[in-house]
Amino acid sequence: MDHKIKEEGGAVIVALEGDVDLQSSPEARKVLLECVAKRMPILVDLSGVGYIDSSGVASLVECLQSARKSGSTLVLVSVSDGAKRVLELARLDKVFTICGTIEEGLAKVQ
């Protein structure tokens, strides 16, 4: 798994790429929690994620909870079909705010 981080429109955008699985989810968790510590809205771009397993989903849920506790927001954007299926199966598509594009996500957090 690779990741890219940039700040845009008063938010941190974290683009995850590759598989987010048992091997890579600790890195994803670390990266996302570091972004939560900035106390800015976070957009997690999942367009490049081909596969996400339960450990990857758990990392996203933990970061969502941390963001909420710190008074921030976390929004998933451009969710790939594979990741969307996993989120829907776990019914987490009802828990996370999910936007189709980065632009929609930025509008949502402003």
C-alpha positions as CSV (number, residue, x, y, z in Angstrom):
1,M,0.0,0.0,0.0
2,D,1.2,3.5,-0.8
3,H,-0.2,6.8,0.3
4,K,-0.1,10.5,-0.6
5,I,-1.0,13.3,1.7
6,K,-1.8,16.9,0.7
7,E,-3.7,19.8,2.2
8,E,-6.3,21.5,0.1
9,G,-9.3,23.8,0.9
10,G,-8.7,23.6,4.7
11,A,-8.7,19.8,4.7
12,V,-6.1,17.0,4.7
13,I,-6.5,14.6,1.7
14,V,-5.1,11.2,2.2
15,A,-5.0,9.1,-1.0
16,L,-4.5,5.4,-0.2
17,E,-3.4,3.1,-3.1
18,G,-3.1,-0.6,-3.3
19,D,-4.5,-3.2,-1.0
20,V,-5.4,-2.3,2.6
21,D,-5.1,-5.6,4.3
22,L,-3.6,-7.2,7.5
23,Q,-0.1,-6.4,6.3
24,S,-0.6,-2.8,5.4
25,S,-3.5,-1.7,7.7
26,P,-1.1,-0.8,10.6
27,E,0.6,1.7,8.2
28,A,-2.8,3.1,7.0
29,R,-3.9,3.4,10.7
30,K,-0.7,5.3,11.6
31,V,-0.9,7.7,8.6
32,L,-4.6,8.4,9.3
33,L,-4.2,9.0,13.0
34,E,-1.3,11.4,12.3
35,C,-3.7,13.3,10.1
36,V,-6.4,13.3,12.8
37,A,-3.8,14.9,15.2
38,K,-3.7,17.9,12.8
39,R,-7.3,18.6,13.9
40,M,-8.4,19.4,10.3
41,P,-11.1,17.8,8.3
42,I,-9.8,14.6,6.6
43,L,-10.8,13.2,3.2
44,V,-9.7,9.7,2.6
45,D,-9.5,9.0,-1.1
46,L,-10.1,5.3,-1.7
47,S,-10.1,5.4,-5.6
48,G,-6.8,3.6,-5.7
49,V,-7.7,0.8,-3.2
50,G,-8.4,-2.4,-5.0
51,Y,-9.0,-4.5,-1.9
52,I,-9.7,-3.7,1.8
53,D,-10.2,-6.4,4.4
54,S,-11.6,-6.2,8.0
55,S,-8.3,-4.9,9.4
56,G,-8.3,-2.1,6.9
57,V,-12.0,-1.3,7.7
58,A,-11.2,-1.4,11.4
59,S,-8.4,1.2,10.9
60,L,-10.9,3.5,9.1
61,V,-13.5,3.1,11.9
62,E,-10.8,3.8,14.5
63,C,-9.8,7.0,12.7
64,L,-13.4,8.1,12.3
65,Q,-13.9,7.7,16.0
66,S,-10.7,9.6,16.8
67,A,-11.7,12.4,14.4
68,R,-15.1,12.7,16.0
69,K,-13.6,12.8,19.5
70,S,-11.2,15.6,18.5
71,G,-14.1,17.6,17.0
72,S,-13.0,17.0,13.4
73,T,-14.6,15.1,10.5
74,L,-13.5,12.2,8.3
75,V,-15.1,11.7,4.9
76,L,-14.5,8.9,2.4
77,V,-14.2,10.0,-1.2
78,S,-14.0,8.3,-4.6
79,V,-14.5,4.9,-3.0
80,S,-13.5,2.1,-5.4
81,D,-16.0,-0.6,-6.2
82,G,-14.1,-3.2,-4.2
83,A,-13.9,-1.1,-1.1
84,K,-17.5,0.1,-1.5
85,R,-18.7,-3.6,-1.5
86,V,-16.9,-4.3,1.7
87,L,-18.3,-1.2,3.4
88,E,-21.8,-2.0,2.2
89,L,-21.5,-5.6,3.4
90,A,-20.5,-4.4,6.9
91,R,-23.2,-1.7,6.6
92,L,-20.6,0.9,7.2
93,D,-21.8,2.9,4.2
94,K,-24.4,4.2,6.7
95,V,-21.7,5.1,9.3
96,F,-19.2,6.9,7.1
97,T,-20.0,10.1,5.1
98,I,-19.1,9.0,1.5
99,C,-18.8,11.4,-1.4
100,G,-18.3,10.7,-5.0
101,T,-15.4,13.1,-5.6
102,I,-12.8,15.1,-3.7
103,E,-14.6,18.3,-4.6
104,E,-17.9,17.0,-3.1
105,G,-16.0,16.0,0.0
106,L,-14.4,19.4,0.3
107,A,-17.8,21.1,0.0
108,K,-19.2,18.7,2.7
109,V,-16.5,19.6,5.3
110,Q,-16.5,23.3,4.8
